[in-house]
Amino acid sequence: MSYLDHAFSSGYECLAAWAELIDRINVFPVADGDTGSNLRLSLAPLLNFAAGPEVAVDQLGRSAIGNSGNIAAAFFREFVRAGGLADLPAHAARGRDMAWQAVADPCPGTMLSVFASLARALEQDNKKYYPRVCETLRQTVLEGVGMLPELARAGVVDAGALAMFVFFDGFFRRLSGQEEICIPVLTLFAGNLRVNSEFQVDDQGSYCVDAVIHPGGDPAAALQKLSGLGESLVVVPDNSCLKVHVHTPEPEQVREQLSSLGEVTSWSDEVIDENGTALLSAFREDRVVHLVSDAAGSLTRELARQHSITLLDSYVVAEGRPRPESLCKPAEIYTLIQRGSEVKTAQASTFERYQHYESICRQCGRALYLCVGSAFTGNFVTARAWKKENDPDDLLTVLDTGAASGRLGLITLLTARYAEKCDREEDVVRFAQERIGDCEEYVFIDELKFLVAGGRVSRANGFFGDLLHLKPVVSPTPEGVKKMGVVHTRKGQFDFALKKLSARFRRTDNPVLLLQYSDNEEWVGETVQKKIQELVPEAEILLVPLSLTSGVHMGPGTWSIAFAPPF
């Protein structure tokens, strides 16, 4: 990678570390708490320049989602074409123009203003961009509070504008040759990073639509016909197609309008959360210790948010495009695996992980990191190394759980629930250590060929195993994945699970179980969950997707059950 490629990666990784805060202050154009998440998904191609900038340009177009993601992608598809420092001003100006033109009703005070300020600042002759450019961008972000009534009422800077400041601060610090990069976001924007308690979210009653259309005629002519499509309209031309984002109460009507202009080749519509205030206030500041874990545990982002748990992502790399694990759509990933596409996982860089630890400690003070087992990743060693050099106040406690997938998720969830009613950090740590000792998990693998593809078993073993219809049962342990048994059918898997649960629980017990599915949600939810509930009527059963770190390696058809004893 060139020095400019490293700068793009650093900018993205800094943004990722502050994405939770960016989500929490997201009140414009709608308070749906997803600006940070959407930008992490949309700009993830900036992590990978190995195949050249044009591949990044293409991937940015395909990755972009949401209002902020599509606007940012419009800018970066031009900016990444810069070949060096001398090219930055021209490409920043082109990116600015593309971003502003993509928005039907552009609003100053948002990331659009940051792009405009960046282009102006880069036009000056002084090539020592840091810290001059970043101070200009900081002032631009702060000025936005007075430009938009929603920001003024909420008392926060614009989430997208802040995200772009964080990105460019990391970007230019790397270009300036700084070895240690630490962005003091809480100091730079003090007083503008917490939504006022009296701020109320207007009922949305709308859908967030992302679509791709191939116009039947001239794309420019089709572009003109889209102006009245809905609110927050963003349209980004991409070769012969148009990427469209819009908020609308009538998604089917929008689809009909788009279909009248050409073929709709991609479509998604999601309800905009009408309870945005719940997301804005999800971060708990009253806990004695903040809970952190890896997304390799089978906790959804929604469940983690409910219990104020921070999830640290690895990446799923599908068709050469990196995606944060907890933000992937599992159905899409399993479809690619079934088709034989190359899908693998990759850890976040040490730099990105360090940025996360720093961000968490600055925002939360004391934090407990329940780490995926050292037999599976180097996260525990990395966190301990950061702590040794950067944590003089002993804010971050790191525990190696020896766990992964559902066992890790359940340990974290139960500890978070305990922390909600506990006032001593040492008691929370003790509780977590006890759960590490008594949580169990059984993972049921459907086809060995996916383990073969992931390099987990030999091709010969995989071939003969499938030939004999072998379905191994495994468990993540501190020593690694341990084989717990072998069955031959799905019913055999089911019987194995019921036998283990019968031996562990009485009908009057009230354990918590994490029941996980891959591409088999209907069967796991309707058949397995029903039988388990009959076996242990008082059990709390949470039906969740299997973590993609596990799912990518173990393949479609896999399912799992993790459980803890009553306590």
PATOR-555583 format. One record per residue (C-alpha): x, y, z; residue in one letter. Coordinates in nm, 2 decimals. Each point is the difference from the previous one (the first is absolute). Layout:
((X Y Z) "A")
...
***
This chain:
((0.00 0.00 0.00) "M")
((0.11 0.36 -0.07) "S")
((0.01 0.27 0.27) "Y")
((-0.32 0.14 -0.14) "L")
((-0.17 -0.35 0.02) "D")
((0.11 -0.02 0.36) "H")
((-0.15 0.34 0.07) "A")
((-0.34 -0.11 -0.15) "F")
((0.01 -0.31 0.23) "S")
((0.09 0.20 0.30) "S")
((-0.28 0.25 -0.06) "G")
((-0.25 -0.28 -0.03) "Y")
((0.12 -0.18 0.31) "E")
((-0.02 0.32 0.21) "C")
((-0.36 0.05 -0.12) "L")
((-0.08 -0.36 0.09) "A")
((0.13 0.06 0.35) "A")
((-0.24 0.29 0.06) "W")
((-0.30 -0.14 -0.20) "A")
((-0.21 -0.08 0.32) "E")
((0.03 0.36 0.11) "L")
((-0.09 0.12 -0.35) "I")
((-0.31 -0.23 0.00) "D")
((-0.11 0.15 0.34) "R")
((0.00 0.36 -0.12) "I")
((-0.17 -0.08 -0.33) "N")
((-0.30 0.24 0.00) "V")
((0.01 0.13 -0.36) "F")
((-0.16 -0.05 -0.25) "P")
((-0.18 -0.26 0.21) "V")
((0.09 -0.12 0.35) "A")
((0.04 -0.37 -0.09) "D")
((0.34 -0.05 0.17) "G")
((0.18 -0.16 -0.30) "D")
((0.24 0.26 -0.15) "T")
((0.31 -0.16 0.15) "G")
((-0.11 -0.35 -0.09) "S")
((-0.09 0.10 -0.36) "N")
((0.33 0.17 -0.05) "L")
((0.19 -0.30 0.13) "R")
((-0.17 -0.22 -0.26) "L")
((0.01 0.25 -0.28) "S")
((0.37 0.10 0.03) "L")
((0.14 -0.35 0.09) "A")
((0.16 -0.03 -0.35) "P")
((0.25 0.27 0.11) "L")
((0.17 -0.27 0.20) "L")
((0.10 -0.19 -0.31) "N")
((0.20 0.17 -0.28) "F")
((0.19 -0.31 -0.10) "A")
((-0.19 -0.02 -0.33) "A")
((0.03 0.37 -0.08) "G")
((-0.22 0.31 0.03) "P")
((-0.24 -0.09 -0.27) "E")
((-0.10 -0.32 0.18) "V")
((-0.05 0.22 0.31) "A")
((-0.22 0.23 -0.20) "V")
((-0.22 -0.29 -0.12) "D")
((-0.02 -0.14 0.35) "Q")
((-0.10 0.33 0.15) "L")
((-0.29 0.03 -0.24) "G")
((-0.12 -0.35 0.09) "R")
((0.06 0.03 0.38) "S")
((-0.17 0.34 0.05) "A")
((-0.32 0.00 0.21) "I")
((-0.21 0.26 0.18) "G")
((0.00 0.37 -0.04) "N")
((0.35 0.06 0.14) "S")
((0.16 -0.30 -0.17) "G")
((-0.12 0.09 -0.35) "N")
((0.11 0.37 0.04) "I")
((0.34 -0.11 0.14) "A")
((0.05 -0.26 -0.27) "A")
((-0.07 0.27 -0.27) "A")
((0.29 0.21 0.15) "F")
((0.25 -0.29 0.05) "F")
((-0.05 -0.15 -0.34) "R")
((0.17 0.31 -0.13) "E")
((0.24 0.06 0.29) "F")
((0.15 -0.35 -0.01) "V")
((0.12 0.06 -0.35) "R")
((0.27 0.23 0.13) "A")
((0.34 -0.14 -0.07) "G")
((0.19 0.21 0.25) "G")
((0.01 0.32 0.20) "L")
((0.01 0.22 -0.31) "A")
((-0.33 -0.16 -0.12) "D")
((-0.20 0.05 0.32) "L")
((-0.13 0.35 -0.07) "P")
((-0.14 -0.08 -0.34) "A")
((-0.16 -0.33 0.11) "H")
((-0.14 0.16 0.31) "A")
((-0.17 0.27 -0.21) "A")
((-0.14 -0.27 -0.24) "R")
((-0.12 -0.20 0.29) "G")
((-0.17 0.30 0.16) "R")
((-0.18 0.08 -0.32) "D")
((-0.12 -0.36 -0.04) "M")
((-0.13 -0.02 0.36) "A")
((-0.19 0.33 -0.03) "W")
((-0.15 -0.09 -0.33) "Q")
((-0.11 -0.34 0.13) "A")
((-0.23 0.16 0.26) "V")
((-0.34 0.13 -0.12) "A")
((-0.02 0.25 0.29) "D")
((0.35 0.06 0.13) "P")
((0.03 0.14 0.35) "C")
((0.30 0.20 0.13) "P")
((0.11 -0.11 0.34) "G")
((0.03 -0.36 -0.10) "T")
((0.28 -0.20 -0.14) "M")
((-0.05 0.19 -0.32) "L")
((0.14 0.31 0.17) "S")
((0.30 -0.21 0.12) "V")
((0.07 -0.10 -0.36) "F")
((-0.02 0.36 -0.11) "A")
((0.23 0.13 0.27) "S")
((0.25 -0.28 -0.07) "L")
((0.01 0.09 -0.37) "A")
((0.06 0.37 0.08) "R")
((0.27 -0.08 0.26) "A")
((0.19 -0.23 -0.23) "L")
((0.02 0.27 -0.26) "E")
((0.26 0.19 0.21) "Q")
((0.36 -0.05 -0.10) "D")
((0.12 -0.13 0.34) "N")
((0.03 -0.38 -0.03) "K")
((0.03 -0.04 0.37) "K")
((-0.37 -0.07 0.03) "Y")
((-0.01 -0.12 0.36) "Y")
((-0.11 0.16 0.23) "P")
((-0.11 0.30 -0.21) "R")
((-0.26 -0.18 -0.21) "V")
((-0.14 -0.19 0.29) "C")
((-0.05 0.31 0.21) "E")
((-0.19 0.15 -0.29) "T")
((-0.22 -0.31 -0.02) "L")
((-0.06 0.01 0.38) "R")
((-0.13 0.36 -0.02) "Q")
((-0.22 -0.10 -0.29) "T")
((-0.16 -0.29 0.20) "V")
((-0.06 0.24 0.30) "L")
((-0.16 0.26 -0.22) "E")
((-0.25 -0.25 -0.13) "G")
((-0.18 0.00 0.34) "V")
((-0.13 0.35 -0.07) "G")
((-0.10 -0.08 -0.36) "M")
((-0.26 -0.28 0.06) "L")
((-0.29 0.03 0.24) "P")
((0.01 -0.37 0.09) "E")
((0.37 0.02 0.11) "L")
((-0.07 0.32 0.20) "A")
((-0.30 -0.17 0.18) "R")
((0.20 -0.31 0.07) "A")
((0.32 0.19 0.10) "G")
((0.23 -0.22 -0.21) "V")
((0.22 0.03 -0.31) "V")
((-0.12 -0.18 -0.32) "D")
((0.09 -0.37 0.02) "A")
((0.11 -0.02 -0.36) "G")
((0.22 0.31 0.03) "A")
((0.16 -0.13 0.31) "L")
((0.07 -0.33 -0.17) "A")
((0.18 0.17 -0.29) "M")
((0.20 0.21 0.24) "F")
((0.12 -0.31 0.18) "V")
((0.08 -0.17 -0.33) "F")
((0.21 0.29 -0.13) "F")
((0.17 0.06 0.33) "D")
((0.12 -0.36 0.00) "G")
((0.08 0.03 -0.37) "F")
((0.22 0.31 0.03) "F")
((0.16 -0.10 0.32) "R")
((0.12 -0.32 -0.19) "R")
((0.12 0.21 -0.30) "L")
((0.19 0.23 0.24) "S")
((0.19 -0.31 0.12) "G")
((-0.13 -0.02 0.36) "Q")
((0.08 -0.33 0.16) "E")
((-0.26 0.03 0.27) "E")
((-0.34 0.11 -0.11) "I")
((-0.25 0.09 0.26) "C")
((-0.30 0.23 -0.08) "I")
((-0.13 0.19 0.31) "P")
((-0.36 0.01 -0.13) "V")
((-0.15 0.07 0.34) "L")
((0.22 0.30 0.06) "T")
((-0.02 0.14 -0.35) "L")
((-0.38 0.00 0.00) "F")
((-0.07 0.03 0.37) "A")
((-0.36 0.10 0.08) "G")
((-0.13 -0.11 -0.34) "N")
((0.01 -0.38 0.02) "L")
((-0.30 -0.08 0.22) "R")
((-0.36 0.03 -0.11) "V")
((-0.21 0.23 0.22) "N")
((-0.23 -0.21 0.23) "S")
((-0.30 0.21 -0.11) "E")
((0.06 -0.06 -0.37) "F")
((-0.29 -0.18 -0.16) "Q")
((0.01 -0.20 -0.32) "V")
((-0.28 0.06 -0.24) "D")
((-0.20 -0.30 -0.11) "D")
((0.15 -0.11 -0.33) "Q")
((-0.25 -0.24 -0.14) "G")
((0.24 -0.05 -0.29) "S")
((0.22 -0.26 -0.17) "Y")
((0.37 0.04 -0.09) "C")
((0.03 -0.12 -0.36) "V")
((0.33 -0.10 -0.17) "D")
((-0.03 -0.10 -0.36) "A")
((0.19 -0.04 -0.33) "V")
((-0.16 0.07 -0.33) "I")
((0.12 -0.04 -0.36) "H")
((-0.19 0.27 -0.19) "P")
((-0.15 -0.10 -0.33) "G")
((0.12 0.32 -0.16) "G")
((0.24 0.28 0.08) "D")
((0.10 -0.01 0.37) "P")
((0.02 0.38 0.02) "A")
((-0.36 0.02 -0.12) "A")
((-0.11 -0.26 0.26) "A")
((0.19 0.19 0.27) "L")
((-0.22 0.31 -0.07) "Q")
((-0.32 -0.20 0.05) "K")
((0.10 -0.12 0.35) "L")
((-0.01 0.34 0.17) "S")
((-0.34 -0.04 0.17) "G")
((0.05 -0.36 0.11) "L")
((0.01 0.06 0.37) "G")
((0.20 0.15 0.29) "E")
((0.38 -0.02 0.04) "S")
((0.04 -0.10 -0.36) "L")
((0.35 -0.09 -0.11) "V")
((0.08 -0.12 -0.35) "V")
((0.35 -0.11 -0.10) "V")
((0.07 -0.08 -0.37) "P")
((0.21 -0.31 -0.04) "D")
((0.09 -0.08 -0.36) "N")
((-0.33 -0.09 -0.17) "S")
((-0.20 -0.03 0.32) "C")
((-0.13 0.23 0.28) "L")
((0.04 -0.07 0.37) "K")
((-0.31 0.14 0.18) "V")
((-0.06 0.07 0.37) "H")
((-0.32 0.16 0.12) "V")
((-0.23 0.02 0.31) "H")
((-0.37 -0.06 -0.09) "T")
((-0.32 -0.12 0.17) "P")
((-0.10 -0.18 -0.32) "E")
((0.29 -0.23 -0.10) "P")
((-0.21 -0.20 -0.26) "E")
((-0.10 0.32 -0.17) "Q")
((0.37 0.10 -0.02) "V")
((0.08 -0.34 -0.15) "R")
((-0.27 0.05 -0.26) "E")
((0.15 0.34 -0.09) "Q")
((0.35 -0.14 -0.03) "L")
((-0.12 -0.29 -0.21) "S")
((-0.16 0.24 -0.24) "S")
((0.35 0.14 -0.06) "L")
((0.18 -0.33 -0.05) "G")
((0.09 -0.33 0.16) "E")
((0.03 -0.01 0.38) "V")
((0.29 -0.24 0.06) "T")
((0.04 0.05 0.37) "S")
((-0.26 0.10 0.27) "W")
((-0.02 0.02 0.37) "S")
((-0.25 0.19 0.22) "D")
((0.02 0.02 0.38) "E")
((-0.23 0.17 0.24) "V")
((0.16 0.31 0.15) "I")
((0.00 -0.05 0.38) "D")
((-0.28 0.21 0.15) "E")
((0.15 -0.04 0.34) "N")
((0.33 0.17 -0.08) "G")
((0.02 0.15 0.35) "T")
((0.05 -0.36 0.13) "A")
((0.31 -0.03 -0.22) "L")
((0.13 0.35 0.10) "L")
((-0.02 -0.09 0.37) "S")
((0.11 -0.36 -0.03) "A")
((0.35 0.07 0.13) "F")
((0.00 -0.06 0.38) "R")
((0.22 0.24 0.20) "E")
((-0.13 -0.12 0.34) "D")
((0.18 -0.34 0.00) "R")
((0.30 -0.07 0.21) "V")
((0.17 -0.15 -0.30) "V")
((-0.07 0.00 -0.37) "H")
((-0.02 -0.34 -0.18) "L")
((0.20 -0.07 -0.32) "V")
((0.02 -0.32 -0.20) "S")
((0.09 -0.13 -0.34) "D")
((-0.27 -0.03 -0.28) "A")
((0.13 -0.36 -0.02) "A")
((-0.25 -0.07 0.28) "G")
((-0.35 -0.06 -0.14) "S")
((-0.16 0.33 0.12) "L")
((-0.19 0.22 -0.24) "T")
((0.07 0.37 0.00) "R")
((-0.35 0.06 0.11) "E")
((0.04 -0.22 0.30) "L")
((0.34 0.15 0.08) "A")
((-0.16 0.35 -0.02) "R")
((-0.28 -0.10 0.24) "Q")
((0.26 -0.09 0.26) "H")
((0.26 0.27 -0.08) "S")
((0.26 -0.25 -0.12) "I")
((0.27 0.11 -0.25) "T")
((0.07 -0.26 -0.27) "L")
((0.34 0.00 -0.17) "L")
((-0.01 -0.13 -0.35) "D")
((0.22 -0.22 -0.21) "S")
((-0.07 0.02 -0.38) "Y")
((-0.17 -0.24 -0.24) "V")
((0.17 0.02 -0.33) "V")
((-0.24 -0.10 -0.28) "A")
((0.09 0.02 -0.36) "E")
((0.31 0.21 0.10) "G")
((-0.21 0.26 0.18) "R")
((0.04 0.04 0.38) "P")
((-0.31 0.05 0.22) "R")
((-0.02 0.05 0.38) "P")
((-0.12 -0.34 0.13) "E")
((-0.29 0.13 0.22) "S")
((-0.13 0.22 -0.29) "L")
((-0.02 -0.28 -0.26) "C")
((-0.32 -0.15 -0.12) "K")
((0.04 -0.37 0.08) "P")
((-0.24 -0.12 -0.27) "A")
((0.22 0.17 -0.27) "E")
((0.32 -0.15 0.14) "I")
((-0.14 -0.36 0.02) "Y")
((-0.14 0.04 -0.36) "T")
((0.35 0.09 -0.12) "L")
((0.15 -0.30 0.19) "I")
((-0.26 -0.24 -0.16) "Q")
((0.10 0.14 -0.34) "R")
((0.36 -0.08 0.06) "G")
((0.12 0.36 0.02) "S")
((0.31 0.07 0.21) "E")
((-0.11 0.11 0.34) "V")
((0.25 0.03 0.29) "K")
((0.05 0.20 0.32) "T")
((0.27 0.24 0.10) "A")
((0.09 0.17 0.33) "Q")
((-0.01 0.37 0.04) "A")
((0.35 0.15 -0.02) "S")
((0.19 0.06 0.33) "T")
((-0.03 0.37 -0.07) "F")
((-0.38 -0.02 -0.03) "E")
((-0.02 -0.21 0.32) "R")
((0.21 0.25 0.19) "Y")
((-0.22 0.29 -0.12) "Q")
((-0.30 -0.19 0.13) "H")
((0.15 -0.05 0.34) "Y")
((0.10 0.36 0.03) "E")
((-0.35 0.12 -0.11) "S")
((-0.17 -0.23 0.25) "I")
((0.21 0.11 0.29) "C")
((-0.04 0.37 -0.08) "R")
((-0.38 -0.03 -0.03) "Q")
((-0.08 -0.25 0.27) "C")
((0.28 0.02 0.26) "G")
((0.02 -0.35 0.15) "R")
((-0.07 -0.29 -0.24) "A")
((0.00 -0.38 0.01) "L")
((0.10 -0.17 -0.33) "Y")
((-0.11 -0.36 -0.02) "L")
((0.23 -0.12 -0.28) "C")
((-0.05 -0.28 -0.24) "V")
((0.22 -0.30 0.09) "G")
((0.37 0.03 -0.07) "S")
((-0.02 -0.34 -0.18) "A")
((-0.21 0.18 -0.27) "F")
((0.15 0.35 -0.04) "T")
((0.28 0.23 0.14) "G")
((-0.25 0.25 0.14) "N")
((0.09 -0.07 0.36) "F")
((0.38 0.04 -0.06) "V")
((-0.07 0.32 -0.20) "T")
((-0.22 0.15 0.27) "A")
((0.25 -0.08 0.27) "R")
((0.29 0.15 -0.20) "A")
((-0.21 0.32 -0.05) "W")
((-0.08 0.01 0.37) "K")
((0.37 -0.03 0.10) "K")
((0.10 0.30 -0.20) "E")
((-0.31 0.22 0.00) "N")
((-0.21 -0.06 0.32) "D")
((0.18 0.15 0.29) "P")
((-0.33 0.05 0.19) "D")
((-0.09 -0.37 -0.04) "D")
((-0.33 0.07 -0.16) "L")
((-0.03 -0.31 -0.22) "L")
((-0.03 -0.34 0.15) "T")
((0.06 -0.28 -0.25) "V")
((-0.12 -0.36 0.05) "L")
((0.08 -0.29 -0.23) "D")
((-0.33 -0.19 -0.01) "T")
((0.14 -0.30 -0.19) "G")
((-0.34 0.02 -0.18) "A")
((-0.14 0.09 -0.34) "A")
((-0.34 0.02 -0.17) "S")
((-0.30 -0.06 0.23) "G")
((0.20 -0.08 0.31) "R")
((0.18 0.34 -0.03) "L")
((-0.32 0.18 -0.07) "G")
((-0.18 -0.16 0.30) "L")
((0.28 0.07 0.24) "I")
((0.00 0.37 -0.11) "T")
((-0.38 0.03 0.01) "L")
((-0.04 -0.14 0.34) "L")
((0.29 0.21 0.14) "T")
((-0.16 0.31 -0.15) "A")
((-0.33 -0.08 0.16) "R")
((0.18 -0.05 0.33) "Y")
((0.19 0.33 -0.04) "A")
((-0.33 0.19 -0.03) "E")
((-0.08 -0.07 0.37) "K")
((0.35 -0.02 0.14) "C")
((0.20 0.29 0.16) "D")
((0.34 -0.16 0.03) "R")
((0.23 -0.07 -0.30) "E")
((0.17 -0.29 0.17) "E")
((-0.33 -0.17 0.05) "D")
((-0.07 0.03 -0.37) "V")
((0.34 -0.14 -0.09) "V")
((-0.05 -0.29 0.24) "R")
((-0.35 -0.07 -0.15) "F")
((0.16 -0.01 -0.35) "A")
((0.27 -0.24 0.11) "Q")
((-0.27 -0.23 0.15) "E")
((-0.20 0.00 -0.33) "R")
((0.32 -0.07 -0.19) "I")
((0.02 -0.32 0.21) "G")
((-0.36 -0.12 -0.02) "D")
((-0.13 0.10 -0.35) "C")
((-0.01 -0.28 -0.26) "E")
((-0.05 -0.01 -0.37) "E")
((-0.07 -0.27 -0.27) "Y")
((0.04 0.09 -0.36) "V")
((-0.16 -0.23 -0.26) "F")
((0.17 0.00 -0.34) "I")
((-0.20 -0.11 -0.30) "D")
((0.26 -0.06 -0.28) "E")
((0.37 -0.05 0.04) "L")
((0.07 0.14 -0.35) "K")
((-0.03 0.35 0.14) "F")
((0.26 -0.07 0.27) "L")
((0.22 -0.14 -0.29) "V")
((-0.04 0.33 -0.19) "A")
((0.10 0.19 0.31) "G")
((0.30 -0.22 0.05) "G")
((-0.13 -0.14 0.33) "R")
((0.01 -0.37 -0.11) "V")
((0.18 -0.19 -0.28) "S")
((-0.16 -0.05 -0.33) "R")
((0.02 -0.38 0.04) "A")
((-0.18 0.02 0.34) "N")
((-0.26 0.24 -0.13) "G")
((-0.07 -0.22 -0.30) "F")
((-0.04 -0.32 0.20) "F")
((-0.19 0.17 0.27) "G")
((-0.26 0.13 -0.24) "D")
((-0.01 -0.33 -0.17) "L")
((-0.09 -0.17 0.33) "L")
((-0.23 0.29 0.10) "H")
((0.21 0.09 0.30) "L")
((-0.12 0.31 0.19) "K")
((0.25 0.09 0.28) "P")
((-0.10 0.16 0.32) "V")
((0.27 0.24 0.13) "V")
((0.05 0.25 0.28) "S")
((0.22 0.31 0.03) "P")
((0.23 -0.05 0.30) "T")
((0.31 0.18 0.14) "P")
((0.21 -0.26 -0.19) "E")
((-0.18 0.06 -0.33) "G")
((-0.29 -0.18 -0.17) "V")
((-0.06 -0.34 0.16) "K")
((-0.20 -0.28 -0.16) "K")
((-0.28 -0.10 0.23) "M")
((-0.16 -0.27 -0.21) "G")
((-0.11 -0.10 -0.35) "V")
((-0.35 -0.06 -0.13) "V")
((-0.14 -0.09 -0.34) "H")
((-0.32 0.19 -0.04) "T")
((-0.17 0.32 0.09) "R")
((-0.22 -0.20 0.24) "K")
((0.32 -0.14 0.15) "G")
((0.12 0.36 0.07) "Q")
((-0.33 0.08 0.16) "F")
((0.00 -0.31 0.22) "D")
((0.36 0.08 0.11) "F")
((-0.10 0.35 0.11) "A")
((-0.31 -0.12 0.19) "L")
((0.21 -0.27 0.18) "K")
((0.26 0.26 0.11) "K")
((-0.27 0.24 0.12) "L")
((-0.19 -0.28 0.18) "S")
((0.31 -0.10 0.19) "A")
((0.07 0.36 0.10) "R")
((-0.35 0.14 0.09) "F")
((-0.32 -0.09 0.18) "R")
((-0.34 0.11 -0.13) "R")
((-0.02 0.26 0.28) "T")
((0.34 0.16 -0.08) "D")
((0.02 0.34 -0.17) "N")
((0.32 0.01 -0.20) "P")
((0.08 0.25 -0.27) "V")
((0.07 -0.16 -0.34) "L")
((0.14 0.16 -0.32) "L")
((-0.14 -0.20 -0.29) "L")
((0.19 0.09 -0.32) "Q")
((-0.08 -0.06 -0.37) "Y")
((0.19 0.05 -0.33) "S")
((-0.22 -0.02 -0.31) "D")
((-0.25 -0.22 0.18) "N")
((-0.19 0.25 0.22) "E")
((-0.34 -0.15 -0.07) "E")
((0.09 -0.35 0.10) "W")
((0.20 0.10 0.31) "V")
((-0.27 0.25 0.11) "G")
((-0.30 -0.22 -0.06) "E")
((0.12 -0.35 0.07) "T")
((0.30 0.02 0.23) "V")
((-0.11 0.29 0.21) "Q")
((-0.35 -0.15 0.05) "K")
((0.14 -0.34 0.12) "K")
((0.25 0.17 0.23) "I")
((-0.27 0.21 0.15) "Q")
((-0.21 -0.31 0.06) "E")
((0.30 -0.16 0.17) "L")
((0.08 0.30 0.22) "V")
((-0.32 0.21 0.02) "P")
((0.16 0.27 0.22) "E")
((0.30 0.05 -0.22) "A")
((0.07 0.34 -0.16) "E")
((0.08 -0.08 -0.36) "I")
((0.16 0.27 -0.22) "L")
((-0.01 -0.08 -0.37) "L")
((0.29 0.17 -0.18) "V")
((0.22 -0.03 -0.31) "P")
((0.32 -0.21 0.05) "L")
((0.30 0.24 -0.01) "S")
((0.13 0.03 -0.35) "L")
((0.36 -0.07 0.12) "T")
((-0.13 -0.35 0.08) "S")
((-0.25 -0.02 -0.29) "G")
((0.25 0.08 -0.27) "V")
((0.23 -0.28 0.11) "H")
((-0.27 -0.26 0.09) "M")
((-0.23 0.08 -0.28) "G")
((-0.38 0.00 -0.08) "P")
((-0.21 -0.24 0.20) "G")
((0.20 0.05 0.32) "T")
((-0.19 0.07 0.32) "W")
((0.09 0.03 0.36) "S")
((-0.12 0.01 0.36) "I")
((0.17 0.17 0.29) "A")
((-0.13 -0.01 0.35) "F")
((0.08 0.10 0.36) "A")
((-0.13 -0.16 0.32) "P")
((-0.26 0.17 0.22) "P")
((0.16 0.23 0.25) "F")
***
